[in-house]
Amino acid sequence: MIAYRKDEIISASDMARTFSSILNSITQKTKEKIAISRNNKLEAVIIGIEEYEALSEARELLEHQEIYQIIKERENGKTISHDEMLSRLGIDKNELAI
């Protein structure tokens, strides 16, 4: 879990009242992040666009690495042909609509 300093947490009602100054603190990089709380529960975080884009790219890279790993694991596994799969499922290849 990410830790937030007291000055990085703002209530939703205070956020609504001071949105412009909060946005300025993020865009001018005087604050890295602002956590918004509602009913004493953290609900959202505001971060700069550069940070968001970097996080999105990192997440996408991780997804690609996971897919690559799955493909590598399956490369050496047992496979069957399309015709064999149809046969196992009791499907007549000639009855398939193409």
WODAUR-V586333 format. One record per residue. RES is the residue in one letter. PSI is psi in whole degrees, 0 to 359 (none if undefined). OMEGA is omega in degrees with one decimal (999 if undefined). D_CENTER is the distance of its C-alpha to the mean C-alpha in whole Angstrom. Layout:
# WODAUR-V586333
RES,PSI,OMEGA,D_CENTER / RES,PSI,OMEGA,D_CENTER
This chain:
# WODAUR-V586333
M,141,-179.7,16 / I,139,178.4,16 / A,144,178.2,20 / Y,136,174.2,21 / R,160,-179.1,24 / K,322,-178.8,26 / D,357,176.9,26 / E,0,-178.9,22 / I,132,-180.0,22 / I,144,178.3,24 / S,156,179.4,25 / A,321,179.9,23 / S,320,175.8,27 / D,324,178.1,28 / M,316,179.8,25 / A,322,-178.6,26 / R,329,-172.1,29 / T,29,-174.6,28 / F,313,-176.2,25 / S,315,-179.1,27 / S,326,177.3,28 / I,314,178.4,24 / L,319,177.0,23 / N,321,-179.7,26 / S,330,177.0,25 / I,312,-176.7,21 / T,329,177.9,22 / Q,1,176.0,26 / K,29,172.2,24 / T,341,172.1,26 / K,140,-178.8,23 / E,323,-177.0,19 / K,156,174.6,18 / I,123,176.8,19 / A,134,-178.8,18 / I,128,-179.7,19 / S,149,174.4,21 / R,128,-176.4,23 / N,44,177.8,25 / N,23,178.1,25 / K,131,178.4,21 / L,129,-174.7,18 / E,329,-175.8,16 / A,165,177.8,14 / V,137,173.8,14 / I,128,176.6,15 / I,164,178.3,15 / G,158,-177.5,16 / I,323,179.4,15 / E,317,179.4,16 / E,317,179.2,14 / Y,314,-179.5,11 / E,320,178.3,11 / A,317,178.0,12 / L,319,179.0,9 / S,317,178.2,7 / E,320,178.5,10 / A,318,178.2,9 / R,318,179.1,6 / E,319,177.8,8 / L,317,177.6,11 / L,320,177.5,10 / E,317,178.9,9 / H,321,178.5,13 / Q,321,177.9,14 / E,317,178.3,14 / I,316,178.3,15 / Y,317,179.8,18 / Q,319,178.1,19 / I,317,179.0,19 / I,315,179.4,21 / K,319,179.5,23 / E,326,-177.7,24 / R,342,-178.2,25 / E,320,-176.2,27 / N,3,-179.6,30 / G,169,179.9,30 / K,133,177.7,32 / T,160,174.2,32 / I,159,-178.2,34 / S,166,176.9,35 / H,316,179.4,34 / D,320,178.7,38 / E,320,178.8,38 / M,315,177.7,35 / L,318,179.5,36 / S,316,178.9,40 / R,326,-179.1,38 / L,357,179.5,36 / G,33,-179.3,40 / I,130,176.9,39 / D,120,-177.4,42 / K,325,-177.8,40 / N,345,-179.9,43 / E,355,179.6,42 / L,135,176.7,38 / A,130,-179.4,38 / I,none,999,37
